[in-house]
Amino acid sequence: MDTVHTTAALLPDPAELRAYLRALAVLDQAICRDPRFSRYSFSTTWGPGTEAALMDNGSGDDFSVLFPRPVCSSMASTTSRR
């Protein structure tokens, strides 16, 4: 099982990750049309000087990536159901 540190090391640089997650949120909104079924979102006003990329699949798996200036941080959780 990977740790957050090994997973974070595999991510692209923050600018590329931000662009990718923002595009994913736009595509999700365009495909789903109904916000209740969207999994990905991107907030440019999450906090002062901070943007956030969020994913929640409604089954307990989620992640958030914060893009404060000048550093990037992330948090993820999963729930395995068998």
N, C-alpha and C positions, 0 to 999 in steps of 0.2 A: 504494500500500500504506500503510495507516495505521500509525502508531507507537503504542506503549503510551500515550503522553501524549494523543494525540487520542482514542483509545478510552476511556481513563479519564475524560476530560472529558464523555463521553456517558452515563456511568453515573449512576444516581440517588444521592442522599446515602447515606452508609454505613448508617444505620438502616434505610432502605427496601431497600437492596441486601441486607443481612443477612436481613431478613424474607423477601424473595423467594427467595434461595438456600436458606434453611432449609426453606421450603415446597416448593421444587423437590426437595430431597433426600427429604423425607417422601413426596411423591407418587411419586418414583422407587422408593422402598422398597416402597410399597403396591402398585404396579403390577408390579414385577419379582418380588417375594417371594424370589427367590434372589439373595443378595448378589454372586454371581459375575457376574451380568448387570446389576447396578446401575451407573449411570454417575456419579451425583451422591451426595455424602455431605456431612455437616456434623458437625463435632466441636466440642463445647463444652469439651473438655479437651485441646485441641491443645497448649497450653503454658500456663505461668503467666499468667493474666489474658488469654489469647488464645484466640479461637475461629477455626475455619477452615472454609471452604466449598471443596470439592474436586470436580473433574470429571475423569474419565479415560475416554475412549471405547474404550480398548484398541487403537487404531490409531495411537497417537503424538500425538493431540491431547489436551491437558489444560490445566486452569487451576486455580489456587488463589488464594483471596482470604482474607487474614488480617484478623481484626478484633481487634487489640489495643486496649486502652484507652489513650488516647482517639483513636487514629489508625487508618486503614484502609489496607492496601496490597494489591497484587495482582501475580500473575505468570502468564503464559500461554505456551504453546508449541504449535506446530502442525507436523505433518509432512504434506506433500503427496505423495501417491502417484499416479503416473500409469501 
